[in-house]
Amino acid sequence: MWLLLHGFTGSPRSWNRVVACAELEPAPLVPFLAGHGRDWRGSDVESFENEVTRLVSLASSADRPRLLCGYSMGARVALGLLIRQPHLFDAAVLIGVHPGLLDEATRVERREVDAGRARLLRQKGVAAFVAAWEELQLFASQRDLSPDLLADQRDTRLGHDAEGLARALEVLGLAEMPDYRRAVPSLEVPITLMTGSLDAKFSEIAARLAKQNAHVDVETVEGVGHNVLLEAPAAVAAALNRVEEGVR
């Protein structure tokens, strides 16, 4: 059974096109991450490690083989699950993953950036934040996607609560996650790191991580950027099917 973790401002519906292509059986577990959804206050998550603990508990209820896939923020949380409980999972696909920040100065700098984003959410609301978020260079490759697809993504983003997204940044932001780089070489779980060819930064990160561990493979999807989940759902579905077939 798959556990699928969406990215920041995403939701379980972000996986709909992938799940439809992959025809996953049994149906995957697709939770909201902390701070997401209208009922985000019910999760009571106070730290990155708290979120890992919450999702470890959820994953433990899944049938074998237990498989894990996350995108961006969800990939970072998924990496936390793999490091916390490596024997819980049989394989994983991490899309656009970052293993954590190396030094405190970089962590402080990123925390300030995310604090500014949280202020925008609280002062101007979700719509103003989403408008600014969609202009990030990280998502430039999405501007050629169909208007209907982009409108659907925007609708997902606008469905969140401003305070919830601000809390997600404060709890699950890159500055708040541990530095997992030193733990990656010891992982024995088969992991596929998926990136878009237009996402040079995260493709380089994936290549570096793969060099540290023979159990880690890299899959690059040509012609797409950071959000492979949105831009190439069929490629993600094919990777999930391939991984699932490999462990059965």
C-alpha positions in Angstrom: 0.0 0.0 0.0 1.2 3.5 -0.9 1.4 6.5 1.4 1.4 9.6 -0.8 2.5 13.0 0.7 1.7 16.2 -1.1 3.7 19.4 -1.3 3.3 22.8 0.3 -0.1 24.4 -0.6 -1.1 21.0 -2.1 -3.7 18.5 -0.9 -4.6 14.9 -1.3 -6.4 15.9 -4.6 -2.9 16.8 -6.0 -2.4 13.1 -6.5 -5.6 12.4 -8.3 -4.1 12.4 -11.8 -1.2 10.2 -10.7 -3.5 7.7 -8.9 -5.8 7.5 -12.0 -2.9 6.7 -14.3 -1.3 4.2 -11.9 -4.5 2.4 -11.0 -3.2 1.6 -7.6 -4.7 -1.3 -5.7 -5.4 -1.1 -2.8 -6.3 2.6 -2.7 -3.3 4.6 -1.3 -3.3 6.5 2.0 -3.3 10.2 1.1 -3.3 12.4 4.1 -3.2 16.2 4.5 0.2 17.4 5.8 0.2 19.6 8.9 -1.3 23.0 8.4 -3.2 22.0 5.2 -6.9 21.6 4.8 -9.6 23.5 6.6 -9.4 21.1 9.6 -5.6 21.5 10.1 -6.0 22.5 13.8 -7.0 18.9 14.6 -3.6 17.5 13.9 -1.9 19.4 16.8 1.6 19.1 15.2 4.2 21.3 16.8 7.4 20.4 15.0 8.8 18.6 12.0 9.6 15.5 14.1 6.0 15.6 15.4 4.8 15.3 11.9 7.1 12.4 11.2 5.8 10.7 14.3 2.2 11.3 13.2 2.8 9.8 9.8 4.8 6.9 11.1 1.7 5.9 13.1 -0.5 6.2 10.0 2.0 4.2 7.8 2.2 1.5 10.4 -1.5 0.6 9.7 -0.8 0.0 6.0 -0.6 -3.5 4.5 2.7 -4.8 3.1 4.4 -4.0 0.9 4.5 -0.5 2.4 5.5 2.0 -0.2 6.2 5.8 0.2 6.1 8.7 -2.2 6.3 12.4 -1.4 6.7 15.6 -3.4 8.8 18.6 -2.3 7.7 19.3 1.3 6.1 15.9 1.3 9.3 14.4 0.0 11.3 16.0 2.9 8.8 14.6 5.4 9.0 11.2 3.6 12.7 11.2 4.0 12.2 11.8 7.7 10.0 8.7 7.8 12.6 6.6 6.0 15.3 7.7 8.4 13.2 7.3 11.5 11.7 3.9 10.6 13.7 2.5 7.7 12.3 -1.1 8.3 8.8 0.2 8.0 9.0 0.7 4.3 9.8 -1.6 1.4 10.6 1.2 -1.2 10.1 4.9 -1.8 9.9 7.5 -4.5 11.0 11.0 -3.5 10.1 13.8 -6.0 12.1 17.1 -5.7 13.5 16.2 -2.3 15.9 18.3 -0.2 17.9 16.5 2.5 18.2 19.5 4.8 20.4 22.6 5.4 24.0 22.2 6.2 24.8 25.1 8.5 23.1 27.4 11.0 23.6 30.5 9.0 21.8 29.1 6.0 19.1 27.8 8.4 18.6 31.3 9.9 18.5 32.9 6.4 15.8 30.4 5.2 13.8 30.8 8.4 13.7 34.6 7.7 12.4 34.0 4.2 9.7 31.7 5.5 8.8 34.1 8.2 8.2 36.7 5.6 5.9 34.3 3.7 4.0 33.6 6.9 3.5 37.3 7.5 2.1 37.7 4.0 -0.3 34.9 4.6 -1.5 36.4 7.9 -1.6 40.0 6.8 -2.9 39.7 3.2 -4.5 36.3 3.1 -4.2 33.2 1.0 -5.1 34.8 -2.4 -2.3 37.3 -2.2 0.1 34.7 -1.0 -0.8 32.3 -3.8 -0.4 35.0 -6.4 3.2 35.7 -5.2 4.0 32.0 -4.8 3.0 31.2 -8.3 5.5 33.8 -9.6 8.5 32.0 -8.1 11.1 31.0 -10.7 10.9 27.5 -9.3 7.6 27.1 -11.0 8.4 28.9 -14.3 8.0 25.7 -16.3 4.3 25.6 -15.3 3.4 28.7 -17.3 2.9 26.7 -20.5 0.5 24.3 -18.9 -3.2 24.4 -19.8 -5.3 27.1 -18.1 -7.7 24.5 -16.8 -4.9 22.6 -15.1 -3.4 25.7 -13.5 -6.9 26.8 -12.4 -7.4 23.5 -10.7 -4.0 23.8 -8.9 -4.9 27.4 -7.8 -8.3 26.2 -6.5 -6.5 23.6 -4.4 -4.2 26.3 -3.0 -7.0 28.8 -2.3 -8.9 26.1 -0.4 -6.4 26.3 2.5 -6.6 28.5 5.6 -4.0 31.3 5.8 -3.0 30.6 9.4 -2.7 26.9 8.6 -0.3 27.5 5.7 1.7 29.9 7.9 2.0 27.2 10.6 3.0 24.7 7.9 6.0 27.0 7.1 6.8 27.4 10.7 6.6 23.6 11.4 7.6 21.9 8.1 9.6 24.6 6.4 13.1 23.7 5.1 14.7 25.5 8.1 12.8 23.4 10.5 13.7 20.0 9.2 16.8 18.2 10.5 19.9 17.8 8.3 19.5 14.3 7.0 22.5 14.3 4.7 24.6 12.2 7.0 21.9 9.6 7.4 21.2 9.0 3.7 24.3 6.8 3.0 23.2 4.3 5.6 19.7 3.8 4.2 19.0 0.3 2.8 15.5 1.0 1.5 15.4 1.2 -2.3 14.8 4.8 -3.2 14.0 6.5 -6.5 14.8 10.2 -6.6 12.7 11.8 -9.3 13.3 15.3 -10.7 12.4 17.3 -13.8 15.2 18.0 -16.2 14.4 21.8 -16.1 14.9 21.7 -12.3 18.6 22.0 -12.2 19.0 22.6 -8.5 17.1 19.6 -7.3 18.5 17.4 -10.1 21.9 18.2 -8.8 20.8 17.4 -5.2 19.5 14.0 -6.4 22.7 13.2 -8.2 24.8 13.9 -5.1 22.6 11.8 -2.9 22.6 8.9 -5.3 26.4 8.9 -5.3 26.4 8.3 -1.6 24.2 5.2 -1.6 23.9 2.2 -4.0 20.2 1.8 -3.0 19.4 5.2 -4.4 18.5 5.7 -8.1 17.8 8.9 -10.0 15.0 9.3 -12.6 14.9 12.5 -14.6 11.8 13.4 -16.5 12.6 15.4 -19.6 11.0 18.8 -20.3 9.4 19.4 -16.9 10.3 21.5 -13.9 10.1 21.1 -10.1 6.5 19.8 -9.8 6.7 16.5 -11.7 3.6 15.5 -9.9 1.6 18.3 -11.8 3.6 18.5 -15.0 4.1 14.7 -15.8 1.6 12.6 -13.7 2.0 9.7 -16.1 5.7 9.5 -15.5 5.1 9.5 -11.7 2.5 6.8 -12.1 4.9 4.7 -14.2 7.5 5.0 -11.5 5.1 4.0 -8.8 4.0 1.0 -10.8 7.6 0.0 -11.5 8.6 0.2 -7.9 5.5 -1.7 -6.7 6.2 -4.5 -9.2 9.8 -4.6 -8.0 8.9 -5.4 -4.4 6.1 -7.9 -5.0 
